[in-house]
Amino acid sequence: MASARKTLLTGSLTFVAGLALWLFGLDEEIFIVTPSKVGVVLMVLGGLEILYGVLKTVRDDA
């Protein structure tokens, strides 16, 4: 169960970091990348990790 909680925590932190980059990085451009686009990618990865954590939680209960 601890592994599933860890996965949920890291997924939610990744999602929140991506959300912050997406919200506050719209007007910025750093060398090659745009923070808002990196934020969208981080939100997608964080969401997938959250779903994986939920899957691990459900499978541990069964």
Secondary structure as UniProt FT lines:
FT   HELIX           2..24
FT   TURN            26..27
FT   TURN            31..32
FT   HELIX           35..61
//
